[in-house]
């Protein structure tokens, strides 16, 4: 097995780089989080995705009126 050069992947998988535009107050808040901006943003998105999944599953099991 050939070891890739550079630092190990964050969160156990390769990441893609993205650029986001956001207001200064949100950026500043992200950069002051204990886990760091990247980890905090990933956690927030995962939480929102889980809520979406739950809503979709709930809607799929709802009976039509």
DAZI-V636447 format. One line per field, one symbol per residue. ss: DSSP state (A for helix, B for strand, O for the rest). phi: phi as a letter, one per 40 degrees, with the letter a starting at -180 (. if undefined). Layout:
# DAZI-V636447
ss: ???
phi: ???
This chain:
# DAZI-V636447
ss: OOOOOOOOOAAAOOOOOOOOOOOAAAAAAAAOOOOOAAAAAAAAAAAAAAAAAAAAAAAAAOOOO
phi: .ccccgccccggacbbcbbbcacdccdccdcccdcgccccccccccccccccdcccccccccccc
